[in-house]
Amino acid sequence: MIPLYSTVVTSAAERNLVTLDDLREQLRVRPGDTANDGWYTKVIARSSLAAERYCNRIFAKQGYADVFRAGVNGMGDEPLVLSMAPIDPASLMVELDGVVMDSAGYALQPLPGHLWRVGDTTAWSNSTGLTVSYDAGFDVIPADVQQAVLDLCTMENAGRGRDPMLRATESPGLGRQEYWVGGVPGSSLLPQDIASLLNPYRRGMVG
């Protein structure tokens, strides 16, 4: 079962997936050259948001409360699919019909965010409601996710000031240079090499 709705109880203080220093190192910016730091900061925010949208998840740790439909008859072989993951097991609290459940009554798969009923054939059946509160997200952003965001930042930096619809240029000594300008119908919204770094984190594949 999926939640009827989910609420962010505690927002992350920072959702950018890389730091300004990370990007400055990636672009080999000279120490002391801060002329473009304001723009770099905006690029990091845009690229981090693009990664979140592509993966359908918030990577930074936040607190959530998932509310499931009242009166639903649960099935023994069906878990609750929490709205975000990975789950911090220590933060998990389940309220079934207004009563906080003992942790012996359920089993958690933290990575996909699946919650299974244990020792009760009625599964997740409830009469007045079911709410699951938890913290979800990464304490440390995975290295491949950070690299994907840095690659997105680098791509935007390289195209700064260029006609966004320009597909290729040709010049003496440099030859022909081609640019990525977006996907085609049915393709990824990101360049394939960047998408391949993020694909393992897309909700529905890992959880």
C-alpha positions as CSV (number, residue, x, y, z in Angstrom):
1,M,0.0,0.0,0.0
2,I,1.1,3.5,-0.7
3,P,0.4,6.5,1.5
4,L,-2.7,8.6,1.0
5,Y,-0.4,11.6,1.6
6,S,3.0,12.4,3.1
7,T,4.0,15.4,5.1
8,V,7.5,16.7,5.7
9,V,7.8,17.1,9.5
10,T,11.4,18.2,9.7
11,S,13.0,19.8,6.6
12,A,16.7,19.4,5.7
13,A,18.8,22.4,6.5
14,E,20.6,21.9,3.1
15,R,19.5,20.0,0.0
16,N,22.4,21.0,-2.3
17,L,24.2,17.7,-3.1
18,V,27.7,19.2,-3.6
19,T,29.5,22.2,-2.1
20,L,30.8,25.3,-3.7
21,D,34.4,24.0,-2.9
22,D,33.6,20.7,-4.7
23,L,32.5,22.6,-7.8
24,R,35.5,25.0,-7.7
25,E,37.8,21.9,-7.5
26,Q,36.0,20.2,-10.4
27,L,36.3,23.3,-12.6
28,R,39.9,24.0,-11.5
29,V,39.1,27.5,-10.4
30,R,42.2,29.4,-9.1
31,P,42.3,30.0,-5.4
32,G,41.1,33.5,-4.6
33,D,39.1,33.8,-7.8
34,T,35.5,34.2,-6.4
35,A,34.1,36.2,-9.3
36,N,31.7,33.4,-10.4
37,D,30.9,32.0,-6.9
38,G,27.4,33.5,-6.9
39,W,26.6,31.9,-10.3
40,Y,28.2,28.6,-9.3
41,T,26.0,28.5,-6.2
42,K,22.9,28.8,-8.4
43,V,24.1,26.1,-10.8
44,I,24.6,23.7,-7.8
45,A,21.1,24.4,-6.7
46,R,19.6,23.7,-10.2
47,S,21.7,20.6,-10.7
48,S,20.8,19.2,-7.3
49,L,17.2,19.8,-8.0
50,A,17.5,18.1,-11.4
51,A,19.0,15.0,-9.7
52,E,16.2,14.9,-7.1
53,R,13.5,15.1,-9.8
54,Y,15.2,12.5,-12.0
55,C,15.4,10.1,-9.1
56,N,12.1,11.1,-7.6
57,R,13.6,11.3,-4.1
58,I,15.1,13.8,-1.6
59,F,18.6,12.7,-0.9
60,A,19.1,14.9,2.2
61,K,17.8,13.5,5.5
62,Q,14.3,14.8,6.5
63,G,11.5,13.8,8.9
64,Y,8.3,12.5,7.3
65,A,4.8,11.4,8.4
66,D,3.0,9.1,5.9
67,V,-0.8,8.8,6.4
68,F,-2.5,5.7,4.9
69,R,-6.2,5.5,4.1
70,A,-8.5,4.6,7.0
71,G,-10.7,1.5,6.7
72,V,-8.4,-0.3,4.3
73,N,-8.2,-4.0,4.5
74,G,-4.5,-4.9,4.4
75,M,-3.1,-8.0,2.7
76,G,-0.6,-10.3,4.4
77,D,1.8,-10.3,1.4
78,E,1.7,-6.5,0.8
79,P,4.0,-4.1,2.6
80,L,3.5,-0.4,3.3
81,V,5.6,1.4,0.7
82,L,6.8,4.5,2.5
83,S,7.1,7.7,0.5
84,M,10.8,8.2,1.0
85,A,13.9,6.1,1.6
86,P,16.4,5.0,2.9
87,I,14.8,4.8,6.4
88,D,16.6,5.4,9.6
89,P,15.3,2.4,11.7
90,A,15.8,4.2,15.0
91,S,13.4,7.0,14.0
92,L,10.5,4.7,12.9
93,M,7.2,5.0,14.7
94,V,3.9,3.3,13.6
95,E,0.5,4.3,14.9
96,L,-2.3,1.9,14.1
97,D,-5.8,3.1,15.1
98,G,-4.2,5.7,17.3
99,V,-2.0,3.2,19.2
100,V,1.8,3.2,18.8
101,M,2.8,-0.3,17.7
102,D,5.5,-2.4,19.3
103,S,8.4,-2.8,16.9
104,A,8.0,-6.6,17.2
105,G,4.8,-6.2,15.1
106,Y,6.6,-5.1,11.9
107,A,9.8,-5.6,9.9
108,L,11.5,-2.8,8.0
109,Q,13.5,-3.0,4.8
110,P,15.4,0.4,5.1
111,L,16.8,0.8,1.6
112,P,13.5,0.5,-0.4
113,G,11.4,1.8,2.5
114,H,9.1,-1.2,2.8
115,L,7.3,-2.0,6.0
116,W,5.9,-5.5,6.6
117,R,3.4,-6.6,9.2
118,V,4.6,-9.5,11.4
119,G,2.6,-12.0,13.3
120,D,-0.9,-10.8,12.4
121,T,-3.0,-12.2,9.6
122,T,-5.0,-9.0,9.4
123,A,-1.9,-7.2,8.1
124,W,-2.3,-3.5,7.9
125,S,-6.1,-3.5,8.3
126,N,-7.3,-0.5,10.4
127,S,-10.6,1.2,11.2
128,T,-9.6,4.8,12.0
129,G,-6.1,5.3,10.5
130,L,-2.5,4.3,10.1
131,T,0.4,6.8,10.3
132,V,4.1,6.0,9.9
133,S,6.6,8.6,11.1
134,Y,10.3,8.3,10.2
135,D,13.5,10.0,9.1
136,A,14.7,9.2,5.6
137,G,17.6,10.2,3.4
138,F,21.4,9.8,3.3
139,D,23.7,11.0,6.1
140,V,26.4,11.2,3.5
141,I,25.4,11.8,-0.1
142,P,26.7,8.9,-2.2
143,A,29.8,9.6,-4.2
144,D,28.3,8.7,-7.6
145,V,25.3,11.0,-6.9
146,Q,27.8,13.8,-6.1
147,Q,29.7,13.1,-9.3
148,A,26.5,13.2,-11.4
149,V,25.6,16.6,-9.9
150,L,29.2,17.9,-10.6
151,D,29.0,16.7,-14.2
152,L,25.6,18.5,-14.6
153,C,27.2,21.7,-13.2
154,T,30.2,21.3,-15.5
155,M,27.9,20.9,-18.5
156,E,26.0,24.0,-17.6
157,N,29.2,26.0,-17.0
158,A,30.6,24.9,-20.4
159,G,27.4,26.1,-22.1
160,R,27.2,29.4,-20.4
161,G,26.3,32.1,-22.8
162,R,25.8,29.7,-25.7
163,D,22.6,29.5,-27.7
164,P,20.8,26.6,-25.9
165,M,19.5,25.2,-29.2
166,L,23.0,25.2,-30.8
167,R,23.9,21.6,-31.6
168,A,27.3,21.9,-33.1
169,T,30.0,24.4,-34.1
170,E,33.0,24.2,-36.4
171,S,36.1,26.3,-36.2
172,P,39.6,26.2,-37.7
173,G,42.0,24.2,-35.5
174,L,39.2,22.9,-33.2
175,G,37.2,21.1,-35.9
176,R,33.6,20.2,-35.2
177,Q,32.2,20.4,-31.6
178,E,28.8,18.9,-30.8
179,Y,26.7,19.8,-27.8
180,W,23.9,18.0,-25.9
181,V,20.7,20.0,-26.0
182,G,18.2,17.7,-24.4
183,G,16.6,14.4,-24.9
184,V,14.5,13.0,-27.7
185,P,11.0,11.6,-27.1
186,G,11.2,8.5,-25.0
187,S,14.8,9.1,-23.9
188,S,16.4,10.2,-20.7
189,L,16.1,13.8,-19.7
190,L,19.8,13.7,-18.8
191,P,22.9,12.7,-20.8
192,Q,23.3,9.0,-20.7
193,D,26.6,9.0,-18.8
194,I,25.1,11.2,-16.0
195,A,21.8,9.2,-16.0
196,S,23.8,6.0,-15.5
197,L,25.3,7.4,-12.3
198,L,21.8,8.3,-10.9
199,N,19.8,5.3,-12.2
200,P,20.5,3.1,-9.2
201,Y,18.9,5.7,-6.9
202,R,15.6,6.2,-8.9
203,R,12.6,5.4,-6.7
204,G,11.0,2.2,-7.9
205,M,14.4,0.6,-8.7
206,V,16.2,0.7,-5.4
207,G,13.2,2.0,-3.4
